[in-house]
Amino acid sequence: MTSAEEDRRDDRVDVSSRAALNQLELLVTRRLDGVLNGDHRGLLPGPGTEPGEARAYEPGDDVRTMDWSVTARTTIPHIRQTIADRELETWLVVDLSASLDVEGRYGAKRRLVEAAVATVGFLSAGGGSRVGMILTGDGRPRVLRATGGRDHVRRLLEDVSRSAPEVAPGGALVDCLHAVRNAARRHGLVVVISDFLSEIDWERSLRVLGTRHEFLAVHVADPLDITLPAVGAALLQDPATGEVLELEVDDALAADYRRAAAEHRAAVHTALRRCGAPVLALRTDRDWIRDVIDFVGVRRQGGLPTGENLDRDLPGEQPSEEATP
C-alpha cells in the first residue's frame, strides 16, 4: 500500500469518527457546563494549593493548614488560607488494552474512554491550563506533551479514537505512571482511565505520584466484565492473547465468574482507595453524563466515591422481592 493510499485510509477513519467526537464535545460543553459551574469547573472541587493570607485559627479549621511561623511570632494560633489555582496541569493516563474494543451488547468500552478524555480535557483546557496525555503502547508509553486550548483536546481525542490497542512490556499502565513523574513538572491532576482488568502492579507508583499530585481514577466497564450469562456452549476469546476456549457456561461457571470478577474489582478499588484516588465508575449500558454528575455531587459534599456502584442495577437482573408479612 502506498503512502497516499494509507493517508486516504486514515482520512476515512477520521471522517467516520469526527462527527461522533464533535457530538461528544457538544455533550460535555453544553450538558455539563450548567452543572460544573464556578470559577474553576472540574471533577475534583476543593480548596486550591496556592498560599494566601494567614488568619487566626477558629474551632473547626483543619489543623493541617496551621501556619507555625506566624503562630510562633504572634503566640496566637494561625492558619494559612489557600487560593484557587488559576492554572492547572492535567495529565491523562489512558490504558488502551485490547479489552476496550470488545463489542458487547451495549458497544465497546473505548467510547467511555473517549467520553472521559473529552470530559476532563474540555473542562480543564481553559484559563491557561494545560492537558497532556500518556498512552499505553507497544514496548514504551506514548507521551503527548501538555498544551492548552480546545484544539489540543480535539487532537488528543482523535489520537485515542485512532490508536491501536497495543500494550507490551515496557508500555503498560505502570510504565505510564513512571512516565508521568518525568513529564509533569508542577503540581497538578493525574487522571487514570482504564478497565483495570490487568494485574494490580501499579499501586506503589500511584502512591509515589500522590505525594505531589491529585488523583482521579476512571473505571470503565461493560456488564460482561461483571457477570457472565449462563448461555450453555460458548466460544470465549482472550482479547489480549487471541486464545479461544470452548466452554459450557452453566449456572455454576457463571457464579464462579461473577465471584472472581467481584474479588478482582474489590482489590482494584481497595488499592485506589489506599492511594486516595476517588473512582468515577462508567458502564457501557448507562448514561455516562448522569454518572459524571452524580460523581461531582458526591465530591462536592466531601464524599470519596469508591466505584461501589459499578455492579449496581445490571441489565437483565430481577430486583429482589422483599418478603411480605
Secondary structure, DSSP 8 states (H G I E B T S, - for coil): --HHHHHHHHHHHHHHHHHHHHHHHHIIIIITTTTS-SSS--SS----SEEEEEEE--TT--GGGB-HHHHHHHSS-EEEEEE--SS-EEEEEE---GGGG--BTTB-THHHHHHHHHHHHHHHSSTT-EEEEEE--SSS-EEEEEE-SHHHHHHHHHHHHH------TTSSHHHHHHHHHHH--SSEEEEEEE---S----HHHHHHHTTT-EEEEEEEE-HHHH-----EEEEEE-TTT--EEEEEE-HHHHHHHHHHHHHHHHHHHHHHHHTT--EEEEETTS-HHHHHHHHHHHHHTT---BSGGGGSS-TT---------
